[in-house]
Amino acid sequence: MVQNINLCTPNVELTMTVDPLTVDFLDVRVMREGNKLAYTLYSKPTDRNTLLQAYSFHPNSLKKSLPYSQFPRVLRNNSDQSKTEEQLGHMWDKFQQRGYSNHTLQKALDKCHSTQDTSKDSSTGRLVFPKTYTTASSQFKQIVDKNWRILKNDIYLPEPFPVLKEE
């Protein structure tokens, strides 16, 4: 299919990578490691450092917020701590190449770590089940509540399965 699309116009060339153990999607690479899935931040080999220059005439608030917006992506999109540290260093270097000071970068990184630590501590232990709201939503909740003990004992659901609060 990709070859046929590439024949349509000389201005666009699509590429495709097929790997049975790895899937690259947007800025995340998902890998199979044994019987588990791991993930890491991904960028294409052709990716360039296009971060906003620190000496641009954009507002200072924007330039200060950029490291704070990018560091959490590294923290969030990595399942392996050593890879996280490696990619944080790489992101730091990219910002330095664009003229950002160590002080600005360290403040942003410290803020990201403190925010991440706080969010871990404030975990409610609830099971989140996103669904589209419809007129049948209240009936759906009643069914789940009625059958909660069955769901709780399902061996295919992740452990630990939270306790349903009675309301």
C-alpha positions, 0 to 999 in steps of 0.5 A, a space after each residue: 500500500 505504501 509503495 502505491 501511495 508513493 507512486 501518486 505524487 513525487 512530492 510526498 514519500 511515505 515510509 513504514 517500519 514493521 517490527 514484531 516487538 516494537 510500535 512507534 506511535 507519535 512520540 512514544 515507542 512501545 516495546 514487548 519485553 518478555 510478557 510485558 509492555 514497556 514504553 519510552 519517548 520516541 523521536 524520528 531519526 530525521 528529528 531536529 532540535 527545533 525548540 524555541 531559542 532562549 534569546 528569541 523575542 517571545 515572552 519570558 513566561 513562554 520561554 520559562 514554561 517550555 522546559 517545564 512542558 517538555 520534561 514531564 513528557 520524558 517522565 510520563 513516557 518512560 517505563 524504565 527509570 534508567 532510560 528516563 534519566 538518559 532522555 532527561 539528559 538528552 532533553 536538557 542538552 537540547 535546551 542548552 543547545 538553544 541557549 537555555 541556562 542551567 538555572 532555568 532548566 534545573 528549576 523546571 526539572 525540580 518543579 516537574 519532580 516535585 509535581 510528580 512526587 505529589 501526584 503519586 502521593 495523592 493517588 486515591 486507589 480508585 479504578 478509573 473507568 472512562 465511558 461516554 455518558 448516555 441516558 443508560 449510564 445510571 443503569 450501567 453503574 447499578 449493574 457494575 455495583 451489583 456485580 462488583 464482587 464478581 469483577 473483584 475476583 476476576 483473575 484477568 483484572 490487574 492487582 491490587 483491585 481497589 475496594 468499591 466505596 459504598 455510597 
